Amino acid sequence: MTLRAKPVIATLAGAMMACPLWAQDASVSMGRDIAEEYCSACHDVGPGGPFKLDPPSFAAIARFRSEDQIRDRIIRPIHDDMPRYTDYMIGNNIEDMVAYILSLEE
């Protein structure tokens, strides 16, 4: 390794450590996969789903809830039947789910 490469590597390593996991780009496709596996038994998770309310379709959630409200409902569900996010969300998956739901806004 050359002497010039060492400062570059140190700078990149520092930048990577300073960037929290939640700040990385969310994956809409990963969020869709999670929704299809864990949420579709109760919610309509597809694009263009009907705007039902009990439980709401993801399209309705996208249209009528803010990003922060969506994230909060995933972390702290308001009813006991919804699985806790800790059962299936790891790493950046909460942000993946939020990104997927927001992608359904018409």
Backbone as numpy.savetxt, mean C-alpha at the origin, in Angstrom:
# Nx Ny Nz CAx CAy CAz Cx Cy Cz
39.74 -1.43 -5.75 38.89 -0.25 -5.75 39.78 0.98 -5.75
39.45 1.94 -6.57 40.24 3.16 -6.63 39.88 4.09 -5.49
40.77 5.03 -5.25 40.50 6.01 -4.19 39.30 6.87 -4.51
39.05 7.11 -5.81 37.89 7.93 -6.19 36.58 7.19 -5.95
36.57 5.88 -6.02 35.34 5.12 -5.86 34.86 5.08 -4.42
35.77 5.15 -3.46 35.40 5.04 -2.06 34.43 6.13 -1.59
34.67 7.42 -1.93 33.69 8.44 -1.51 32.32 8.23 -2.15
32.29 7.77 -3.40 31.01 7.54 -4.07 30.25 6.42 -3.38
30.94 5.33 -3.06 30.29 4.22 -2.38 29.81 4.64 -1.00
30.60 5.40 -0.29 30.20 5.87 1.04 28.97 6.78 0.94
28.93 7.63 -0.07 27.79 8.52 -0.26 26.53 7.72 -0.58
26.64 6.75 -1.47 25.48 5.92 -1.82 25.00 5.11 -0.62
25.91 4.55 0.13 25.54 3.78 1.32 24.82 4.67 2.33
25.30 5.86 2.52 24.66 6.80 3.44 23.27 7.20 2.98
23.13 7.42 1.69 21.82 7.79 1.14 20.83 6.65 1.29
21.28 5.42 1.08 20.38 4.28 1.21 19.94 4.09 2.65
20.83 4.30 3.58 20.48 4.14 4.99 19.57 5.28 5.45
19.68 6.44 4.86 18.86 7.57 5.27 17.45 7.48 4.71
17.24 6.68 3.69 15.94 6.56 3.04 15.13 5.47 3.72
14.07 5.80 4.44 13.29 4.77 5.11 12.56 3.89 4.11
12.23 2.67 4.53 11.56 1.73 3.63 10.24 2.27 3.12
9.49 2.96 3.97 8.18 3.44 3.54 8.27 4.51 2.47
9.42 5.11 2.30 9.57 6.17 1.31 9.90 5.63 -0.07
10.16 4.33 -0.17 10.43 3.76 -1.48 9.13 3.73 -2.28
9.27 3.62 -3.59 8.10 3.62 -4.45 7.17 2.46 -4.11
5.89 2.76 -4.02 4.90 1.72 -3.77 4.59 1.01 -5.08
4.22 -0.23 -4.98 3.92 -1.05 -6.15 2.42 -1.29 -6.25
1.80 -0.72 -7.27 0.37 -0.91 -7.50 0.08 -2.39 -7.76
0.93 -3.05 -8.53 0.68 -4.47 -8.84 0.78 -5.34 -7.59
1.72 -5.03 -6.69 1.82 -5.78 -5.44 0.57 -5.53 -4.59
0.11 -4.29 -4.54 -1.11 -3.97 -3.81 -2.31 -4.72 -4.36
-2.39 -4.82 -5.71 -3.49 -5.57 -6.33 -3.41 -7.05 -5.94
-2.21 -7.62 -5.96 -2.04 -9.02 -5.59 -2.48 -9.27 -4.14
-2.10 -8.38 -3.25 -2.50 -8.50 -1.84 -4.01 -8.39 -1.72
-4.60 -7.43 -2.41 -6.05 -7.23 -2.36 -6.80 -8.46 -2.87
-6.33 -9.03 -3.97 -6.99 -10.20 -4.53 -6.90 -11.40 -3.58
-5.79 -11.53 -2.89 -5.61 -12.67 -2.00 -6.31 -12.50 -0.66
-6.23 -11.30 -0.07 -6.69 -11.12 1.30 -7.97 -10.31 1.46
-8.37 -9.57 0.46 -9.49 -8.65 0.64 -10.72 -8.99 -0.21
-10.53 -9.77 -1.27 -11.60 -9.98 -2.23 -12.74 -10.86 -1.72
-12.55 -11.56 -0.62 -13.64 -12.35 -0.07 -14.79 -11.45 0.41
-14.47 -10.22 0.81 -15.49 -9.29 1.29 -15.65 -8.06 0.40
-14.54 -7.50 -0.06 -14.56 -6.27 -0.86 -14.48 -6.58 -2.34
-15.14 -5.76 -3.16 -14.90 -5.80 -4.60 -13.62 -5.01 -4.81
-12.56 -5.67 -5.22 -11.25 -5.04 -5.29 -10.85 -4.64 -6.71
-11.68 -4.96 -7.69 -11.31 -4.69 -9.08 -11.61 -3.27 -9.52
-10.98 -2.86 -10.61 -11.29 -1.54 -11.16 -12.72 -1.51 -11.68
-13.37 -0.40 -11.52 -14.74 -0.26 -12.00 -15.76 -1.03 -11.18
-15.38 -1.41 -9.98 -16.32 -2.14 -9.13 -17.50 -1.28 -8.72
-18.62 -1.92 -8.38 -19.80 -1.15 -7.98 -19.53 -0.38 -6.70
-20.19 0.73 -6.55 -19.98 1.58 -5.38 -20.84 1.13 -4.21
-20.69 -0.12 -3.82 -21.44 -0.61 -2.67 -20.80 -0.09 -1.39
-21.56 -0.15 -0.31 -21.07 0.44 0.93 -20.76 -0.55 2.03
-21.29 -1.76 1.99 -21.12 -2.66 3.12 -20.67 -4.04 2.69
-19.41 -4.31 2.67 -18.28 -3.40 2.82 -18.06 -2.63 1.53
-17.42 -1.51 1.60 -17.24 -0.68 0.40 -16.31 -1.34 -0.62
-16.60 -1.08 -1.88 -15.69 -1.53 -2.92 -14.44 -0.67 -2.86
-13.34 -1.19 -3.37 -12.10 -0.41 -3.37 -12.25 0.83 -4.25
-13.08 0.74 -5.30 -13.30 1.92 -6.15 -14.00 3.02 -5.35
-14.97 2.64 -4.51 -15.65 3.63 -3.67 -14.69 4.22 -2.64
-13.87 3.37 -2.06 -12.89 3.85 -1.09 -11.96 4.87 -1.74
-11.49 4.54 -2.94 -10.57 5.44 -3.66 -11.21 6.78 -3.94
-12.48 6.76 -4.23 -13.15 8.01 -4.61 -13.49 8.88 -3.41
-13.82 8.26 -2.30 -14.36 9.04 -1.18 -13.45 9.15 0.04
-12.28 8.54 -0.01 -11.36 8.61 1.12 -10.03 9.18 0.69
-9.39 9.89 1.60 -8.06 10.45 1.31 -7.01 9.35 1.48
-5.83 9.62 1.00 -4.72 8.68 1.15 -4.48 8.35 2.62
-4.49 9.36 3.47 -4.26 9.14 4.91 -5.38 8.32 5.54
-6.63 8.56 5.13 -7.75 7.79 5.66 -7.65 6.32 5.25
-7.25 6.09 4.00 -7.10 4.71 3.52 -6.02 3.99 4.33
-4.89 4.63 4.48 -3.79 4.04 5.24 -4.23 3.76 6.69
-4.93 4.70 7.29 -5.37 4.54 8.67 -6.34 3.36 8.82
-7.24 3.15 7.86 -8.19 2.04 7.93 -7.50 0.69 7.77
-6.42 0.67 7.00 -5.65 -0.57 6.88 -4.96 -0.88 8.20
-4.38 0.13 8.78 -3.64 -0.05 10.03 -4.58 -0.28 11.21
-5.67 0.47 11.24 -6.64 0.38 12.34 -8.05 0.17 11.77
-8.40 -1.08 11.45 -9.73 -1.35 10.89 -10.83 -0.93 11.86
-11.98 -0.58 11.32 -13.07 -0.13 12.18 -14.05 -1.25 12.53
-13.86 -2.44 11.98 -14.70 -3.56 12.36 -13.85 -4.79 12.62
-14.36 -5.70 13.42 -13.58 -6.86 13.87 -13.39 -7.92 12.81
-14.23 -7.96 11.78 -14.12 -9.01 10.77 -12.95 -8.80 9.81
-12.46 -7.56 9.71 -11.36 -7.30 8.80 -10.06 -7.80 9.40
-9.28 -8.56 8.62 -8.01 -9.06 9.16 -7.09 -7.90 9.52
-6.33 -8.07 10.54 -5.37 -7.05 10.94 -4.24 -7.01 9.93
-3.78 -5.85 9.59 -2.74 -5.72 8.58 -1.48 -6.48 8.95
-1.25 -6.67 10.24 -0.05 -7.39 10.66 -0.10 -8.85 10.26
-1.29 -9.35 9.89 -1.41 -10.74 9.46 -0.86 -10.95 8.05
-0.83 -9.90 7.23 -0.43 -10.10 5.84 0.42 -8.97 5.25
0.62 -7.92 5.98 1.40 -6.80 5.46 2.81 -6.83 6.01
3.78 -6.83 5.13 5.17 -6.78 5.55 5.88 -5.70 4.75
6.91 -5.13 5.33 7.70 -4.13 4.62 6.85 -2.98 4.11
6.91 -2.78 2.82 6.24 -1.66 2.16 4.83 -2.01 1.71
4.27 -3.15 2.13 3.00 -3.59 1.58 1.82 -2.69 1.93
1.88 -1.97 3.03 0.79 -1.04 3.33 0.76 0.04 2.25
1.92 0.55 1.90 1.98 1.57 0.85 1.58 1.00 -0.50
1.90 -0.28 -0.75 1.47 -0.93 -1.99 -0.05 -0.98 -2.05
-0.68 -1.34 -0.94 -2.14 -1.42 -0.90 -2.77 -0.04 -1.09
-2.23 0.97 -0.43 -2.73 2.33 -0.58 -2.58 2.78 -2.04
-1.45 2.51 -2.64 -1.22 2.89 -4.05 -2.21 2.19 -4.97
-2.49 0.90 -4.71 -3.45 0.19 -5.55 -4.84 0.79 -5.41
-5.28 1.00 -4.19 -6.62 1.55 -3.98 -6.74 2.91 -4.65
-5.75 3.77 -4.46 -5.79 5.10 -5.08 -5.77 5.02 -6.60
-5.18 3.97 -7.16 -5.16 3.82 -8.62 -6.54 3.56 -9.20
-7.48 3.18 -8.35 -8.84 2.87 -8.81 -9.74 4.09 -8.86
-9.26 5.23 -8.41 -10.08 6.45 -8.42 -10.41 6.83 -9.85
-11.68 7.08 -10.10 -12.10 7.45 -11.46 -12.25 8.93 -11.60
